[in-house]
Amino acid sequence: MAYVCAHCGKKVKDLNNFIRCPYCGSRVFLKGRPNIPREVSTD
Ligand SMILES: [Zn+2]
């Protein structure tokens, strides 16, 4: 199961011991999201 950084939206695979985004350093993640959540307006 992949994690998605809640800050920069990067996919982070296999967080072993450190829970930290290697891209932005954020420690907030979304679990098991197939897509990056975005504000999408539908018709
Ligand atoms: Zn990040």
mmCIF file of the protein (N, C-alpha, C, O) and its ligand, coordinates in Angstrom:
data_MODEL
# 
_entry.id   MODEL 
# 
loop_
_entity.id 
_entity.type 
_entity.pdbx_number_of_molecules 
1 polymer     1 
2 non-polymer 1 
# 
_entity_poly.entity_id                      1 
_entity_poly.type                           'polypeptide(L)' 
_entity_poly.nstd_linkage                   no 
_entity_poly.nstd_monomer                   no 
_entity_poly.pdbx_seq_one_letter_code       MAYVCAHCGKKVKDLNNFIRCPYCGSRVFLKGRPNIPREVSTD 
_entity_poly.pdbx_seq_one_letter_code_can   MAYVCAHCGKKVKDLNNFIRCPYCGSRVFLKGRPNIPREVSTD 
_entity_poly.pdbx_strand_id                 A 
# 
loop_
_entity_poly_seq.entity_id 
_entity_poly_seq.num 
_entity_poly_seq.mon_id 
_entity_poly_seq.hetero 
1 1  MET n 
1 2  ALA n 
1 3  TYR n 
1 4  VAL n 
1 5  CYS n 
1 6  ALA n 
1 7  HIS n 
1 8  CYS n 
1 9  GLY n 
1 10 LYS n 
1 11 LYS n 
1 12 VAL n 
1 13 LYS n 
1 14 ASP n 
1 15 LEU n 
1 16 ASN n 
1 17 ASN n 
1 18 PHE n 
1 19 ILE n 
1 20 ARG n 
1 21 CYS n 
1 22 PRO n 
1 23 TYR n 
1 24 CYS n 
1 25 GLY n 
1 26 SER n 
1 27 ARG n 
1 28 VAL n 
1 29 PHE n 
1 30 LEU n 
1 31 LYS n 
1 32 GLY n 
1 33 ARG n 
1 34 PRO n 
1 35 ASN n 
1 36 ILE n 
1 37 PRO n 
1 38 ARG n 
1 39 GLU n 
1 40 VAL n 
1 41 SER n 
1 42 THR n 
1 43 ASP n 
# 
loop_
_struct_asym.id 
_struct_asym.entity_id 
A 1 
B 2 
# 
loop_
_chem_comp.id 
_chem_comp.type 
_chem_comp.mon_nstd_flag 
ALA 'L-peptide linking' y 
ARG 'L-peptide linking' y 
ASN 'L-peptide linking' y 
ASP 'L-peptide linking' y 
CYS 'L-peptide linking' y 
GLU 'L-peptide linking' y 
GLY 'peptide linking'   y 
HIS 'L-peptide linking' y 
ILE 'L-peptide linking' y 
LEU 'L-peptide linking' y 
LYS 'L-peptide linking' y 
MET 'L-peptide linking' y 
PHE 'L-peptide linking' y 
PRO 'L-peptide linking' y 
SER 'L-peptide linking' y 
THR 'L-peptide linking' y 
TYR 'L-peptide linking' y 
VAL 'L-peptide linking' y 
ZN  non-polymer         . 
# 
_pdbx_entity_nonpoly.entity_id   2 
_pdbx_entity_nonpoly.name        ? 
_pdbx_entity_nonpoly.comp_id     ZN 
# 
_pdbx_nonpoly_scheme.asym_id         B 
_pdbx_nonpoly_scheme.entity_id       2 
_pdbx_nonpoly_scheme.mon_id          ZN 
_pdbx_nonpoly_scheme.ndb_seq_num     1 
_pdbx_nonpoly_scheme.pdb_seq_num     101 
_pdbx_nonpoly_scheme.auth_seq_num    101 
_pdbx_nonpoly_scheme.pdb_mon_id      ZN 
_pdbx_nonpoly_scheme.auth_mon_id     ZN 
_pdbx_nonpoly_scheme.pdb_strand_id   A 
_pdbx_nonpoly_scheme.pdb_ins_code    . 
# 
loop_
_atom_site.group_PDB 
_atom_site.id 
_atom_site.type_symbol 
_atom_site.label_atom_id 
_atom_site.label_alt_id 
_atom_site.label_comp_id 
_atom_site.label_asym_id 
_atom_site.label_entity_id 
_atom_site.label_seq_id 
_atom_site.pdbx_PDB_ins_code 
_atom_site.Cartn_x 
_atom_site.Cartn_y 
_atom_site.Cartn_z 
_atom_site.occupancy 
_atom_site.B_iso_or_equiv 
_atom_site.pdbx_formal_charge 
_atom_site.auth_seq_id 
_atom_site.auth_comp_id 
_atom_site.auth_asym_id 
_atom_site.auth_atom_id 
_atom_site.pdbx_PDB_model_num 
ATOM   1   N  N  . MET A 1 1  ? 0.843   -1.204 0.000   1.00 0.00 ? 1   MET A N  1 
ATOM   2   C  CA . MET A 1 1  ? 0.000   0.000  0.000   1.00 0.00 ? 1   MET A CA 1 
ATOM   3   C  C  . MET A 1 1  ? 0.872   1.245  0.000   1.00 0.00 ? 1   MET A C  1 
ATOM   4   O  O  . MET A 1 1  ? 1.789   1.392  0.808   1.00 0.00 ? 1   MET A O  1 
ATOM   5   N  N  . ALA A 1 2  ? 0.565   2.114  -0.910  1.00 0.00 ? 2   ALA A N  1 
ATOM   6   C  CA . ALA A 1 2  ? 1.382   3.312  -1.042  1.00 0.00 ? 2   ALA A CA 1 
ATOM   7   C  C  . ALA A 1 2  ? 0.807   4.437  -0.186  1.00 0.00 ? 2   ALA A C  1 
ATOM   8   O  O  . ALA A 1 2  ? -0.373  4.460  0.167   1.00 0.00 ? 2   ALA A O  1 
ATOM   9   N  N  . TYR A 1 3  ? 1.681   5.340  0.119   1.00 0.00 ? 3   TYR A N  1 
ATOM   10  C  CA . TYR A 1 3  ? 1.256   6.517  0.856   1.00 0.00 ? 3   TYR A CA 1 
ATOM   11  C  C  . TYR A 1 3  ? 1.372   7.737  -0.043  1.00 0.00 ? 3   TYR A C  1 
ATOM   12  O  O  . TYR A 1 3  ? 2.212   7.792  -0.942  1.00 0.00 ? 3   TYR A O  1 
ATOM   13  N  N  . VAL A 1 4  ? 0.538   8.681  0.209   1.00 0.00 ? 4   VAL A N  1 
ATOM   14  C  CA . VAL A 1 4  ? 0.607   9.923  -0.548  1.00 0.00 ? 4   VAL A CA 1 
ATOM   15  C  C  . VAL A 1 4  ? 0.832   11.065 0.429   1.00 0.00 ? 4   VAL A C  1 
ATOM   16  O  O  . VAL A 1 4  ? 0.093   11.243 1.398   1.00 0.00 ? 4   VAL A O  1 
ATOM   17  N  N  . CYS A 1 5  ? 1.853   11.815 0.149   1.00 0.00 ? 5   CYS A N  1 
ATOM   18  C  CA . CYS A 1 5  ? 2.151   12.948 1.009   1.00 0.00 ? 5   CYS A CA 1 
ATOM   19  C  C  . CYS A 1 5  ? 1.021   13.962 0.930   1.00 0.00 ? 5   CYS A C  1 
ATOM   20  O  O  . CYS A 1 5  ? 0.602   14.364 -0.155  1.00 0.00 ? 5   CYS A O  1 
ATOM   21  N  N  . ALA A 1 6  ? 0.544   14.361 2.078   1.00 0.00 ? 6   ALA A N  1 
ATOM   22  C  CA . ALA A 1 6  ? -0.582  15.293 2.116   1.00 0.00 ? 6   ALA A CA 1 
ATOM   23  C  C  . ALA A 1 6  ? -0.129  16.713 1.805   1.00 0.00 ? 6   ALA A C  1 
ATOM   24  O  O  . ALA A 1 6  ? -0.947  17.606 1.584   1.00 0.00 ? 6   ALA A O  1 
ATOM   25  N  N  . HIS A 1 7  ? 1.156   16.903 1.790   1.00 0.00 ? 7   HIS A N  1 
ATOM   26  C  CA . HIS A 1 7  ? 1.683   18.251 1.607   1.00 0.00 ? 7   HIS A CA 1 
ATOM   27  C  C  . HIS A 1 7  ? 2.021   18.522 0.144   1.00 0.00 ? 7   HIS A C  1 
ATOM   28  O  O  . HIS A 1 7  ? 1.574   19.519 -0.422  1.00 0.00 ? 7   HIS A O  1 
ATOM   29  N  N  . CYS A 1 8  ? 2.810   17.638 -0.469  1.00 0.00 ? 8   CYS A N  1 
ATOM   30  C  CA . CYS A 1 8  ? 3.245   17.874 -1.841  1.00 0.00 ? 8   CYS A CA 1 
ATOM   31  C  C  . CYS A 1 8  ? 2.567   16.922 -2.813  1.00 0.00 ? 8   CYS A C  1 
ATOM   32  O  O  . CYS A 1 8  ? 2.657   17.108 -4.027  1.00 0.00 ? 8   CYS A O  1 
ATOM   33  N  N  . GLY A 1 9  ? 1.890   15.903 -2.292  1.00 0.00 ? 9   GLY A N  1 
ATOM   34  C  CA . GLY A 1 9  ? 1.136   15.007 -3.160  1.00 0.00 ? 9   GLY A CA 1 
ATOM   35  C  C  . GLY A 1 9  ? 1.968   13.941 -3.827  1.00 0.00 ? 9   GLY A C  1 
ATOM   36  O  O  . GLY A 1 9  ? 1.486   13.240 -4.717  1.00 0.00 ? 9   GLY A O  1 
ATOM   37  N  N  . LYS A 1 10 ? 3.226   13.808 -3.407  1.00 0.00 ? 10  LYS A N  1 
ATOM   38  C  CA . LYS A 1 10 ? 4.088   12.787 -3.984  1.00 0.00 ? 10  LYS A CA 1 
ATOM   39  C  C  . LYS A 1 10 ? 3.743   11.427 -3.405  1.00 0.00 ? 10  LYS A C  1 
ATOM   40  O  O  . LYS A 1 10 ? 3.359   11.294 -2.243  1.00 0.00 ? 10  LYS A O  1 
ATOM   41  N  N  . LYS A 1 11 ? 3.893   10.433 -4.248  1.00 0.00 ? 11  LYS A N  1 
ATOM   42  C  CA . LYS A 1 11 ? 3.696   9.079  -3.762  1.00 0.00 ? 11  LYS A CA 1 
ATOM   43  C  C  . LYS A 1 11 ? 4.953   8.610  -3.043  1.00 0.00 ? 11  LYS A C  1 
ATOM   44  O  O  . LYS A 1 11 ? 6.062   8.733  -3.562  1.00 0.00 ? 11  LYS A O  1 
ATOM   45  N  N  . VAL A 1 12 ? 4.770   8.085  -1.873  1.00 0.00 ? 12  VAL A N  1 
ATOM   46  C  CA . VAL A 1 12 ? 5.901   7.581  -1.107  1.00 0.00 ? 12  VAL A CA 1 
ATOM   47  C  C  . VAL A 1 12 ? 5.683   6.100  -0.860  1.00 0.00 ? 12  VAL A C  1 
ATOM   48  O  O  . VAL A 1 12 ? 4.723   5.701  -0.201  1.00 0.00 ? 12  VAL A O  1 
ATOM   49  N  N  . LYS A 1 13 ? 6.569   5.303  -1.388  1.00 0.00 ? 13  LYS A N  1 
ATOM   50  C  CA . LYS A 1 13 ? 6.412   3.864  -1.279  1.00 0.00 ? 13  LYS A CA 1 
ATOM   51  C  C  . LYS A 1 13 ? 7.234   3.300  -0.129  1.00 0.00 ? 13  LYS A C  1 
ATOM   52  O  O  . LYS A 1 13 ? 8.400   3.648  0.061   1.00 0.00 ? 13  LYS A O  1 
ATOM   53  N  N  . ASP A 1 14 ? 6.609   2.442  0.612   1.00 0.00 ? 14  ASP A N  1 
ATOM   54  C  CA . ASP A 1 14 ? 7.276   1.691  1.647   1.00 0.00 ? 14  ASP A CA 1 
ATOM   55  C  C  . ASP A 1 14 ? 7.970   2.572  2.686   1.00 0.00 ? 14  ASP A C  1 
ATOM   56  O  O  . ASP A 1 14 ? 9.191   2.732  2.676   1.00 0.00 ? 14  ASP A O  1 
ATOM   57  N  N  . LEU A 1 15 ? 7.187   3.118  3.549   1.00 0.00 ? 15  LEU A N  1 
ATOM   58  C  CA . LEU A 1 15 ? 7.748   3.861  4.668   1.00 0.00 ? 15  LEU A CA 1 
ATOM   59  C  C  . LEU A 1 15 ? 8.130   2.865  5.752   1.00 0.00 ? 15  LEU A C  1 
ATOM   60  O  O  . LEU A 1 15 ? 7.269   2.288  6.416   1.00 0.00 ? 15  LEU A O  1 
ATOM   61  N  N  . ASN A 1 16 ? 9.389   2.679  5.917   1.00 0.00 ? 16  ASN A N  1 
ATOM   62  C  CA . ASN A 1 16 ? 9.838   1.667  6.868   1.00 0.00 ? 16  ASN A CA 1 
ATOM   63  C  C  . ASN A 1 16 ? 9.790   2.165  8.300   1.00 0.00 ? 16  ASN A C  1 
ATOM   64  O  O  . ASN A 1 16 ? 8.812   1.945  9.014   1.00 0.00 ? 16  ASN A O  1 
ATOM   65  N  N  . ASN A 1 17 ? 10.814  2.812  8.695   1.00 0.00 ? 17  ASN A N  1 
ATOM   66  C  CA . ASN A 1 17 ? 10.874  3.269  10.085  1.00 0.00 ? 17  ASN A CA 1 
ATOM   67  C  C  . ASN A 1 17 ? 10.651  4.767  10.190  1.00 0.00 ? 17  ASN A C  1 
ATOM   68  O  O  . ASN A 1 17 ? 10.160  5.271  11.200  1.00 0.00 ? 17  ASN A O  1 
ATOM   69  N  N  . PHE A 1 18 ? 11.014  5.449  9.152   1.00 0.00 ? 18  PHE A N  1 
ATOM   70  C  CA . PHE A 1 18 ? 10.833  6.890  9.211   1.00 0.00 ? 18  PHE A CA 1 
ATOM   71  C  C  . PHE A 1 18 ? 9.565   7.296  8.477   1.00 0.00 ? 18  PHE A C  1 
ATOM   72  O  O  . PHE A 1 18 ? 9.375   6.965  7.306   1.00 0.00 ? 18  PHE A O  1 
ATOM   73  N  N  . ILE A 1 19 ? 8.731   7.993  9.157   1.00 0.00 ? 19  ILE A N  1 
ATOM   74  C  CA . ILE A 1 19 ? 7.520   8.481  8.514   1.00 0.00 ? 19  ILE A CA 1 
ATOM   75  C  C  . ILE A 1 19 ? 7.768   9.928  8.146   1.00 0.00 ? 19  ILE A C  1 
ATOM   76  O  O  . ILE A 1 19 ? 7.513   10.849 8.922   1.00 0.00 ? 19  ILE A O  1 
ATOM   77  N  N  . ARG A 1 20 ? 8.271   10.094 6.942   1.00 0.00 ? 20  ARG A N  1 
ATOM   78  C  CA . ARG A 1 20 ? 8.647   11.431 6.534   1.00 0.00 ? 20  ARG A CA 1 
ATOM   79  C  C  . ARG A 1 20 ? 8.761   11.486 5.004   1.00 0.00 ? 20  ARG A C  1 
ATOM   80  O  O  . ARG A 1 20 ? 9.345   10.597 4.384   1.00 0.00 ? 20  ARG A O  1 
ATOM   81  N  N  . CYS A 1 21 ? 8.216   12.502 4.429   1.00 0.00 ? 21  CYS A N  1 
ATOM   82  C  CA . CYS A 1 21 ? 8.290   12.640 2.984   1.00 0.00 ? 21  CYS A CA 1 
ATOM   83  C  C  . CYS A 1 21 ? 9.709   13.011 2.575   1.00 0.00 ? 21  CYS A C  1 
ATOM   84  O  O  . CYS A 1 21 ? 10.257  14.002 3.058   1.00 0.00 ? 21  CYS A O  1 
ATOM   85  N  N  . PRO A 1 22 ? 10.310  12.215 1.683   1.00 0.00 ? 22  PRO A N  1 
ATOM   86  C  CA . PRO A 1 22 ? 11.675  12.497 1.233   1.00 0.00 ? 22  PRO A CA 1 
ATOM   87  C  C  . PRO A 1 22 ? 11.743  13.706 0.314   1.00 0.00 ? 22  PRO A C  1 
ATOM   88  O  O  . PRO A 1 22 ? 12.828  14.201 0.008   1.00 0.00 ? 22  PRO A O  1 
ATOM   89  N  N  . TYR A 1 23 ? 10.596  14.174 -0.121  1.00 0.00 ? 23  TYR A N  1 
ATOM   90  C  CA . TYR A 1 23 ? 10.577  15.289 -1.067  1.00 0.00 ? 23  TYR A CA 1 
ATOM   91  C  C  . TYR A 1 23 ? 10.457  16.629 -0.363  1.00 0.00 ? 23  TYR A C  1 
ATOM   92  O  O  . TYR A 1 23 ? 11.192  17.570 -0.664  1.00 0.00 ? 23  TYR A O  1 
ATOM   93  N  N  . CYS A 1 24 ? 9.524   16.707 0.578   1.00 0.00 ? 24  CYS A N  1 
ATOM   94  C  CA . CYS A 1 24 ? 9.274   17.992 1.222   1.00 0.00 ? 24  CYS A CA 1 
ATOM   95  C  C  . CYS A 1 24 ? 9.478   17.915 2.725   1.00 0.00 ? 24  CYS A C  1 
ATOM   96  O  O  . CYS A 1 24 ? 9.501   18.939 3.408   1.00 0.00 ? 24  CYS A O  1 
ATOM   97  N  N  . GLY A 1 25 ? 9.626   16.690 3.245   1.00 0.00 ? 25  GLY A N  1 
ATOM   98  C  CA . GLY A 1 25 ? 9.874   16.546 4.666   1.00 0.00 ? 25  GLY A CA 1 
ATOM   99  C  C  . GLY A 1 25 ? 8.618   16.538 5.510   1.00 0.00 ? 25  GLY A C  1 
ATOM   100 O  O  . GLY A 1 25 ? 8.681   16.542 6.739   1.00 0.00 ? 25  GLY A O  1 
ATOM   101 N  N  . SER A 1 26 ? 7.482   16.526 4.844   1.00 0.00 ? 26  SER A N  1 
ATOM   102 C  CA . SER A 1 26 ? 6.226   16.511 5.576   1.00 0.00 ? 26  SER A CA 1 
ATOM   103 C  C  . SER A 1 26 ? 6.039   15.179 6.292   1.00 0.00 ? 26  SER A C  1 
ATOM   104 O  O  . SER A 1 26 ? 6.545   14.146 5.855   1.00 0.00 ? 26  SER A O  1 
ATOM   105 N  N  . ARG A 1 27 ? 5.324   15.221 7.368   1.00 0.00 ? 27  ARG A N  1 
ATOM   106 C  CA . ARG A 1 27 ? 5.075   13.987 8.109   1.00 0.00 ? 27  ARG A CA 1 
ATOM   107 C  C  . ARG A 1 27 ? 3.598   13.638 8.090   1.00 0.00 ? 27  ARG A C  1 
ATOM   108 O  O  . ARG A 1 27 ? 3.131   12.808 8.871   1.00 0.00 ? 27  ARG A O  1 
ATOM   109 N  N  . VAL A 1 28 ? 2.885   14.269 7.205   1.00 0.00 ? 28  VAL A N  1 
ATOM   110 C  CA . VAL A 1 28 ? 1.456   13.986 7.076   1.00 0.00 ? 28  VAL A CA 1 
ATOM   111 C  C  . VAL A 1 28 ? 1.217   13.205 5.790   1.00 0.00 ? 28  VAL A C  1 
ATOM   112 O  O  . VAL A 1 28 ? 1.575   13.648 4.699   1.00 0.00 ? 28  VAL A O  1 
ATOM   113 N  N  . PHE A 1 29 ? 0.613   12.051 5.941   1.00 0.00 ? 29  PHE A N  1 
ATOM   114 C  CA . PHE A 1 29 ? 0.390   11.217 4.778   1.00 0.00 ? 29  PHE A CA 1 
ATOM   115 C  C  . PHE A 1 29 ? -1.058  10.755 4.704   1.00 0.00 ? 29  PHE A C  1 
ATOM   116 O  O  . PHE A 1 29 ? -1.764  10.645 5.706   1.00 0.00 ? 29  PHE A O  1 
ATOM   117 N  N  . LEU A 1 30 ? -1.456  10.493 3.483   1.00 0.00 ? 30  LEU A N  1 
ATOM   118 C  CA . LEU A 1 30 ? -2.757  9.896  3.256   1.00 0.00 ? 30  LEU A CA 1 
ATOM   119 C  C  . LEU A 1 30 ? -2.532  8.440  2.893   1.00 0.00 ? 30  LEU A C  1 
ATOM   120 O  O  . LEU A 1 30 ? -1.702  8.123  2.042   1.00 0.00 ? 30  LEU A O  1 
ATOM   121 N  N  . LYS A 1 31 ? -3.269  7.565  3.537   1.00 0.00 ? 31  LYS A N  1 
ATOM   122 C  CA . LYS A 1 31 ? -3.047  6.138  3.325   1.00 0.00 ? 31  LYS A CA 1 
ATOM   123 C  C  . LYS A 1 31 ? -4.008  5.566  2.296   1.00 0.00 ? 31  LYS A C  1 
ATOM   124 O  O  . LYS A 1 31 ? -5.206  5.849  2.297   1.00 0.00 ? 31  LYS A O  1 
ATOM   125 N  N  . GLY A 1 32 ? -3.436  4.751  1.419   1.00 0.00 ? 32  GLY A N  1 
ATOM   126 C  CA . GLY A 1 32 ? -4.248  3.945  0.529   1.00 0.00 ? 32  GLY A CA 1 
ATOM   127 C  C  . GLY A 1 32 ? -5.107  4.741  -0.424  1.00 0.00 ? 32  GLY A C  1 
ATOM   128 O  O  . GLY A 1 32 ? -6.215  4.324  -0.760  1.00 0.00 ? 32  GLY A O  1 
ATOM   129 N  N  . ARG A 1 33 ? -4.613  5.877  -0.860  1.00 0.00 ? 33  ARG A N  1 
ATOM   130 C  CA . ARG A 1 33 ? -5.368  6.642  -1.835  1.00 0.00 ? 33  ARG A CA 1 
ATOM   131 C  C  . ARG A 1 33 ? -4.894  6.285  -3.245  1.00 0.00 ? 33  ARG A C  1 
ATOM   132 O  O  . ARG A 1 33 ? -3.719  6.454  -3.568  1.00 0.00 ? 33  ARG A O  1 
ATOM   133 N  N  . PRO A 1 34 ? -5.795  5.798  -4.071  1.00 0.00 ? 34  PRO A N  1 
ATOM   134 C  CA . PRO A 1 34 ? -5.424  5.435  -5.441  1.00 0.00 ? 34  PRO A CA 1 
ATOM   135 C  C  . PRO A 1 34 ? -5.060  6.647  -6.270  1.00 0.00 ? 34  PRO A C  1 
ATOM   136 O  O  . PRO A 1 34 ? -4.234  6.557  -7.178  1.00 0.00 ? 34  PRO A O  1 
ATOM   137 N  N  . ASN A 1 35 ? -5.662  7.768  -5.968  1.00 0.00 ? 35  ASN A N  1 
ATOM   138 C  CA . ASN A 1 35 ? -5.367  8.991  -6.710  1.00 0.00 ? 35  ASN A CA 1 
ATOM   139 C  C  . ASN A 1 35 ? -5.084  10.119 -5.740  1.00 0.00 ? 35  ASN A C  1 
ATOM   140 O  O  . ASN A 1 35 ? -5.488  10.087 -4.577  1.00 0.00 ? 35  ASN A O  1 
ATOM   141 N  N  . ILE A 1 36 ? -4.393  11.095 -6.238  1.00 0.00 ? 36  ILE A N  1 
ATOM   142 C  CA . ILE A 1 36 ? -4.123  12.252 -5.411  1.00 0.00 ? 36  ILE A CA 1 
ATOM   143 C  C  . ILE A 1 36 ? -5.393  13.094 -5.290  1.00 0.00 ? 36  ILE A C  1 
ATOM   144 O  O  . ILE A 1 36 ? -5.952  13.546 -6.289  1.00 0.00 ? 36  ILE A O  1 
ATOM   145 N  N  . PRO A 1 37 ? -5.826  13.290 -4.077  1.00 0.00 ? 37  PRO A N  1 
ATOM   146 C  CA . PRO A 1 37 ? -7.035  14.085 -3.877  1.00 0.00 ? 37  PRO A CA 1 
ATOM   147 C  C  . PRO A 1 37 ? -6.837  15.528 -4.304  1.00 0.00 ? 37  PRO A C  1 
ATOM   148 O  O  . PRO A 1 37 ? -5.887  16.196 -3.893  1.00 0.00 ? 37  PRO A O  1 
ATOM   149 N  N  . ARG A 1 38 ? -7.738  15.982 -5.120  1.00 0.00 ? 38  ARG A N  1 
ATOM   150 C  CA . ARG A 1 38 ? -7.665  17.355 -5.585  1.00 0.00 ? 38  ARG A CA 1 
ATOM   151 C  C  . ARG A 1 38 ? -9.044  17.969 -5.595  1.00 0.00 ? 38  ARG A C  1 
ATOM   152 O  O  . ARG A 1 38 ? -10.065 17.284 -5.562  1.00 0.00 ? 38  ARG A O  1 
ATOM   153 N  N  . GLU A 1 39 ? -9.034  19.250 -5.641  1.00 0.00 ? 39  GLU A N  1 
ATOM   154 C  CA . GLU A 1 39 ? -10.316 19.924 -5.778  1.00 0.00 ? 39  GLU A CA 1 
ATOM   155 C  C  . GLU A 1 39 ? -10.755 19.864 -7.235  1.00 0.00 ? 39  GLU A C  1 
ATOM   156 O  O  . GLU A 1 39 ? -10.193 20.527 -8.106  1.00 0.00 ? 39  GLU A O  1 
ATOM   157 N  N  . VAL A 1 40 ? -11.761 19.061 -7.464  1.00 0.00 ? 40  VAL A N  1 
ATOM   158 C  CA . VAL A 1 40 ? -12.238 18.898 -8.827  1.00 0.00 ? 40  VAL A CA 1 
ATOM   159 C  C  . VAL A 1 40 ? -13.696 19.313 -8.903  1.00 0.00 ? 40  VAL A C  1 
ATOM   160 O  O  . VAL A 1 40 ? -14.540 18.864 -8.128  1.00 0.00 ? 40  VAL A O  1 
ATOM   161 N  N  . SER A 1 41 ? -13.951 20.151 -9.828  1.00 0.00 ? 41  SER A N  1 
ATOM   162 C  CA . SER A 1 41 ? -15.342 20.571 -10.003 1.00 0.00 ? 41  SER A CA 1 
ATOM   163 C  C  . SER A 1 41 ? -15.945 19.853 -11.190 1.00 0.00 ? 41  SER A C  1 
ATOM   164 O  O  . SER A 1 41 ? -15.433 19.922 -12.307 1.00 0.00 ? 41  SER A O  1 
ATOM   165 N  N  . THR A 1 42 ? -17.027 19.174 -10.933 1.00 0.00 ? 42  THR A N  1 
ATOM   166 C  CA . THR A 1 42 ? -17.706 18.461 -12.024 1.00 0.00 ? 42  THR A CA 1 
ATOM   167 C  C  . THR A 1 42 ? -18.929 19.245 -12.471 1.00 0.00 ? 42  THR A C  1 
ATOM   168 O  O  . THR A 1 42 ? -19.456 20.095 -11.754 1.00 0.00 ? 42  THR A O  1 
ATOM   169 N  N  . ASP A 1 43 ? -19.336 18.938 -13.622 1.00 0.00 ? 43  ASP A N  1 
ATOM   170 C  CA . ASP A 1 43 ? -20.506 19.656 -14.139 1.00 0.00 ? 43  ASP A CA 1 
ATOM   171 C  C  . ASP A 1 43 ? -21.762 19.268 -13.391 1.00 0.00 ? 43  ASP A C  1 
ATOM   172 O  O  . ASP A 1 43 ? -22.843 19.775 -13.693 1.00 0.00 ? 43  ASP A O  1 
HETATM 173 ZN ZN . ZN  B 2 .  ? 5.853   15.680 0.558   1.00 0.00 2 101 ZN  A ZN 1 
# 
